Amino acid sequence: MADVVWPWVEPCLVPSIRLAGTHLPVHVLEHIQAGRAQLYVQAPVSATPPFEIAACVVTELLHYPLKRVCRVWLAGSNGEADWQGFVDLLAREAKAHGYDALDAIGRRGWNRYFKGKELGPVVVKELA
């Protein structure tokens, strides 16, 4: 399924993938196809070609000793996304599948949709 929608999803995710700097788009697709990541797509803006995706999210499912967390890994949109509706949907899906939390590592603005607690910034030191 992911390979069918990937031509429309990839351009939406490229800015997020580049910002993370850990993968190329083909690696993300491989993770999704292998079941190591999940792809969610918000309804297309247009139902006829050329399709335009409103928004998409790639999640990872993390299993810690005390919690199961659904993490928003990558996200992108064309500017017409209903992010609150998308986050609410992801939270319902995660809860229905037995997860304890939905989190995201990203810009501070995400908290307006998560309405959760901010645990602090992510600090990265490149080791060149």
SVG drawing of the C-alpha trace seen along z (x, -y; Angstrom):
<svg xmlns="http://www.w3.org/2000/svg" viewBox="-12 -27 47 33">
<polyline fill="none" stroke="black" stroke-width="0.4" points="0.0,0.0 2.7,-2.5 4.5,-2.1 1.2,-3.0 0.8,-6.4 4.5,-7.1 4.8,-9.3 2.4,-11.7 3.6,-11.3 7.3,-11.6 7.3,-15.3 5.2,-16.0 7.8,-14.3 11.0,-15.4 11.5,-18.6 11.0,-16.6 13.3,-13.8 16.0,-16.3 15.6,-18.1 16.1,-14.8 19.2,-14.0 19.1,-10.3 17.5,-8.7 16.8,-9.2 13.2,-9.0 13.9,-5.5 15.0,-4.4 11.7,-5.7 9.7,-3.8 11.7,-0.6 10.9,-1.0 7.2,-1.4 7.2,1.6 9.0,3.7 6.5,2.8 9.1,0.9 7.2,-2.4 3.5,-3.2 2.3,-5.7 -0.9,-7.7 -2.2,-10.0 -4.8,-12.7 -7.4,-12.8 -6.1,-14.1 -7.0,-17.7 -7.9,-16.5 -9.5,-13.2 -8.4,-13.2 -4.8,-13.2 -2.6,-14.9 -3.2,-14.0 -2.1,-16.3 -1.9,-14.9 -3.2,-17.3 -0.8,-15.8 1.0,-12.6 2.7,-11.3 5.1,-8.4 5.1,-6.8 7.3,-4.4 6.0,-2.0 8.3,-2.0 8.2,0.6 9.9,-0.4 9.8,1.6 7.2,-0.7 5.4,-2.2 4.4,-1.6 4.7,-4.8 3.5,-5.7 6.0,-8.3 5.4,-10.7 8.7,-10.4 8.1,-12.5 5.3,-14.7 4.5,-17.0 1.7,-18.9 0.9,-21.1 -0.4,-23.8 -4.0,-22.6 -3.7,-20.0 -6.1,-19.5 -3.3,-18.8 -5.6,-18.8 -7.8,-16.2 -4.8,-14.2 -3.2,-14.1 -6.6,-13.2 -6.9,-10.3 -3.4,-9.1 -4.1,-9.2 -7.3,-7.2 -5.5,-4.6 -2.6,-4.3 -4.9,-3.9 -7.0,-1.3 -3.9,0.7 -2.8,0.7 -0.3,-2.2 0.1,-4.4 1.3,-7.6 1.6,-9.5 4.7,-11.7 6.7,-13.6 10.2,-14.9 9.8,-18.2 9.2,-21.9 7.5,-23.3 4.4,-24.2 3.4,-20.6 2.3,-20.9 -0.7,-23.1 -2.1,-19.9 -0.8,-17.4 -1.9,-19.4 0.5,-17.4 3.5,-18.0 6.7,-19.3 9.6,-17.2 12.4,-19.5 14.3,-20.1 16.2,-17.4 19.9,-18.3 22.1,-16.9 25.9,-17.1 27.2,-16.0 30.4,-13.9 32.4,-14.8"/>
</svg>
